[in-house]
Amino acid sequence: GQNIDQPTEMTATEGAIVQINCTYQTSGFNGLFWYQQHAGEAPTFLSYNVLDGLEEKGRFSSFLSRSKGYSYLLLKELQMKDSASYLCAAYTGFQKLVFGTGTRLLVSP
Amino acid sequence: KAGVTQTPRYLIKTRGQQVTLSCSPISGHRSVSWYQQTPGQGLQFLFEYFSETQRNKGNFPGRFSGRQFSNSRSEMNVSTLELGDSALYLCASSSTGGKEAFFGQGTRLTVV
């Protein structure tokens, strides 16, 4: 079966650090994507992890543990514009992404 | 470079009707995928086309179909619309060998 779990909603304050967790269980796994989606807009690519470990890209970092079926997205120095939904997706091949339902992050002043 | 373009942006249809949605991928991208996004289910994979061939299909009924043309543009068709088909339909394109999917703005379909 295919199952991706992530929290429904999180809140944080400007300047803080937030970690969004994602656990996955899929038949066939070739990597883990994180996308950001602002309300009414298209999802935009944030990161892609294939190997275990941490990938850092500016204020955003993503971690993957294949043996644990676990990933997280770390957002540092939060800004108001980071208020959005964050989508965790397992890549299972032939451009197929299996998405979680998304985590809505609200950043307050 | 233009992004993924989906038309129309909004659509209202009546139950029982059929609808066709269009997607133009990023120039040079030959893979086009379609997703349905609803508040309760998140994004769900419908199908993927590469060079006019369907390579992968999700768990949707046969009322959902698609095709891809030689210029990589793709269309998605839903026949005998049901209220539950109301959703945002997103199209994504990828380069050959690439895994990152670039999404369009989507078509918001409302079935009444």
Interface residues (C-beta under 8 A of the other chain):
Chain A: N30 G31 F33 Y35 E41 A42 P43 T44 F45 Y48 L87 A89 Y91 G93 F94 Q95 K96 L97 V98 F99 G100 T101 G102
Chain B: V4 S31 S33 Y35 G40 Q41 G42 L43 Q44 F45 E48 F50 R55 N56 G58 L90 A92 S94 K99 E100 A101 F102 F103 G104 Q105 G106
